[in-house]
Amino acid sequence: MKPLKVSLDQWRALQAVVDYGGYAQAAAQMHRSQSSVSHAVSKLQAQLGVPLLRIEGRRAVLTTAGEVLLKRSRQLLADAAGLEALALDLERGWEAEVRLVVDAAFPSGYLMAALKRFVPESRGTRVQLNEVVLSGAEEALLEGRADLVICAMVPQGFLGEPLIEVEFVAVAHRDHPLHRLGRVLTPDDLRREIQVVIRDSGVYLNRDVGWLGSVQRWTVTSLDKAADALVGGLGFGWLPQHLVAEFIKEGILLPLPLREGQRRTANLYMVFGQPNQSGPATLKLAEILRETASSVA
């Protein structure tokens, strides 16, 4: 790596001269001698080989090149200050990264709103987001792969905080054979048709939740893919109300006329991976998720 010609202190001195209107004023604000400020700026210009300032009367004024470089230097100094602040936060226990695992049934709009709120509070902490289905969230907790989890089932040994209730509705395309029967459907009616189910992303606790034992079962990897399949006229399935509400409103998907079981609810819980060792970033993200969920409940 090629060594740098100038230092951050030199850029800081240039900014002070411009912002405070001269060398004497900059020196007073920086608690330095006027000669040291003047030397820093002169050396900066000599090392760059570009005149940055010109004197008009008693005031130092930027040249055209100086305006361009000063603008970039402000961002440089801001980044340097941010880097030092991040180092201090890490020293105080603020995590470099939060591993967030979220059940796919949690509304994406709420999740993105929470993450957007977290950004200005994050102090540079990264978020590693992993969306899972069914037992995938539990396995992340049991294997220590998550700092914060939103899941439908809380595994033994962990405490969960109720976060939000998600409603699932049985739907199929408006032209699906089940709708053409024109009557209340029976379980046998459903078993004769393709049921679209979502593959459990867990490996060890793999479960089939909601599968009716249909002869023709099609498995997809996500709720979005399941919605695409149903909109395309392939089978029926239970999907979150928030995911299919627009399709129902447009008449593309219709709720199945079931005597019972047309709608199901699932509670999603927030669980800390290490409740007694959660850092301030994890706690802040949990607080924002909690507030976001409660505001739309």
Secondary structure, 3 states (H helix, E strand, C coil): CCCCCCCHHHHHHHHHHHHHCCHHHHHHHHCCCHHHHHHHHHHHHHHHCCCCEEEECCEEEECHHHHHHHHHHHHHHHHHHHHHHHHHHHHCCCCCEEEEEEECCCCHHHHHHHHHHHHHHCCCCEEEEEEECCCHHHHHHHCCCCCEEEECCCCCCCCEEEEEEEEEEEEEECCCHHHHCCCCECHHHHHCCCEEEECCCCCCCCCCCCCCCCCCEEEECCHHHHHHHHHCCCCEEEEEHHHHHHHHHCCCEEECCECCCCEEEEEEEEEECCCCCCCHHHHHHHHHHHHHHHHHC
